[in-house]
Amino acid sequence: MLDLACGSGRHVRWFRHRGHPVCAVDRDVAAVRELAAGDAGIEVLAADLEGADWPLGDRTFAAVVVTNYLWRPLLPRIVAAVATSGVLLYETFAVGNEQYGRPRNPEFLLREEELLAAVHGQLEVIAYQHGPDGEPATAVRQRIAARRS
């Protein structure tokens, strides 16, 4: 499993607790280094995802998870990192979130159906959502779950 822009490691913990090997990638990996100490099932890679080369080469993963992160130039790499029979779970803020708070910059907000376009012809869409999140709404998000046949 690849947790891209893993932050504090919420998904690293969840997947590892269920026995899955995990590759955690982020610019700042201090929080996940502690999780990996003594656990050969957690690989930690410190990488500048926006200013350096893709750190994973041609590696593929049974699951790729991305939350609250958007760097459009990486979308093709992220989709390519999904192994055969693997899944992509991607969720982040979308256009319309400006009315609720940050991020407000359109560069960090997915456009309508942008994740659908990113996986088109490569992954089978299992579920997709775009719209207000929460009751009452506190954000606008876009989510996709997609699988490679």
QUIDAQUI-V104989 format. One record per residue. N is the residue number from 1. SS is DSSP state (h for helix, s for strand, l for the rest). NEAR is the number of other ideal C-beta (glycine too) atoms within 8 Angstrom. Layout:
# QUIDAQUI-V104989
N:SS:NEAR
N:SS:NEAR
This chain:
# QUIDAQUI-V104989
1:l:13
2:s:13
3:s:14
4:s:12
5:l:11
6:l:13
7:l:8
8:l:6
9:l:12
10:h:7
11:h:11
12:h:14
13:h:9
14:h:8
15:h:13
16:h:14
17:h:6
18:l:6
19:l:5
20:l:10
21:l:8
22:s:13
23:s:12
24:s:16
25:s:15
26:s:12
27:l:7
28:l:6
29:l:13
30:h:6
31:h:10
32:h:15
33:h:9
34:h:7
35:h:13
36:h:11
37:l:6
38:l:3
39:l:8
40:l:3
41:l:8
42:s:13
43:s:8
44:s:10
45:s:10
46:s:7
47:l:9
48:l:6
49:l:13
50:l:6
51:l:4
52:l:7
53:l:3
54:l:6
55:l:9
56:l:11
57:l:5
58:l:5
59:l:8
60:l:9
61:s:12
62:s:8
63:s:12
64:s:15
65:s:12
66:s:12
67:s:10
68:l:7
69:l:8
70:l:9
71:l:7
72:h:6
73:h:5
74:h:10
75:h:8
76:h:7
77:h:9
78:h:14
79:h:12
80:h:9
81:l:12
82:s:15
83:s:9
84:s:6
85:s:7
86:s:13
87:s:12
88:s:17
89:s:11
90:s:12
91:s:10
92:s:12
93:s:13
94:s:15
95:l:10
96:l:9
97:h:15
98:h:7
99:h:5
100:l:8
101:l:5
102:l:4
103:l:7
104:l:7
105:l:6
106:h:5
107:h:6
108:h:7
109:l:16
110:s:11
111:l:7
112:l:6
113:l:7
114:h:10
115:h:12
116:h:10
117:h:7
118:h:10
119:h:13
120:l:6
121:l:3
122:l:7
123:l:10
124:s:7
125:s:10
126:s:7
127:s:7
128:s:10
129:s:8
130:s:11
131:s:8
132:s:7
133:s:8
134:l:7
135:l:3
136:l:4
137:l:9
138:l:6
139:s:11
140:s:16
141:s:13
142:s:14
143:s:11
144:s:15
145:s:11
146:s:12
147:s:12
148:l:13
149:l:5
